[in-house]
């Protein structure tokens, strides 16, 4: 089991701030593929991965990162500063 967290418009499209997911995914990209196959709302949230950032256990990473040993994956839009 892994905790999946959604922030900002990702949370709005999926309709959940977080969920526990049973997954066999080996990478973040595999997890995204599993989630996208679930329902249209996930497909809408993940349709443009270039508009998303991902963190594993609060460490910024990329979609090819392995999930082995991960407790938490978070998806969020890029941060903008000002």
Secondary structure, 3 states (H helix, E strand, C coil): CEEEEECCHHHHHHCCCEEEECCCCCEHHHHHHHHHHHCHHHHHHCCCHHHCEEEECCEEECCCCECCCCCEEEEECCCCCC
